[in-house]
Amino acid sequence: MRVVIARFPFDLIKTEVQDAMKGIKPEPITGESVLIGSRHYPVKQVGEVITRQDRRDFSAGEVTRALTRLGFTCRSAPPATRTPLEEASAMLQAPATTPEWDPES
């Protein structure tokens, strides 16, 4: 199937993508991901492997559309969660509003 990624056409077959990703360890997922075999890969990692281009040259959306057309299951970015440090910082912050000063009290 012909897909366009970073303004370049690619003729891709689902089995070719699966073969290209065999033996490649998935990077940590911080954005959109795709299920290939039994592993979830970041779509940018897959895009870099199948196009041999720098991942800054294409968007995650382009690769997601191409992989979806090929029949892969893609997931959107996971919801943002706070780290324990961010959670503690939020609890220690001063109130958003400060009481007004009344000179007569």
C-alpha positions, 0 to 999 in steps of 0.5 A, a space after each residue: 500500500 502506498 503511504 506518504 510520510 514526510 512528503 515522501 511516498 512509501 510502498 509498505 506491506 504490513 508483513 514488511 513493517 513487522 519484519 523490520 521491527 523484529 528484534 528491535 526493543 521498544 523505547 519507553 512510550 510517551 506519546 502515540 503508540 502502535 501494537 506490532 506483534 505483541 509489543 507496543 512501540 512509539 509510532 515515531 520509533 517505527 516511523 524512523 525504522 521504516 522510512 530511514 529518516 530522522 524522526 524530526 522529519 515527520 509527525 506522529 500523526 503521519 505515521 499513525 495514519 499510515 500504520 492504521 491504513 496498513 491494519 495496525 492498532 494504534 493508541 493515542 498518547 497516554 494521559 499526563 500524570 504527575 510524578 510524586 515530586 510534582 504531586 508533593 510540590 502541588 500540595 505544598 504550594 500556597 493558596 491561589 488567592 490571598 486574603 485581602 488586608 483590611 486596615 480596620 480589623 
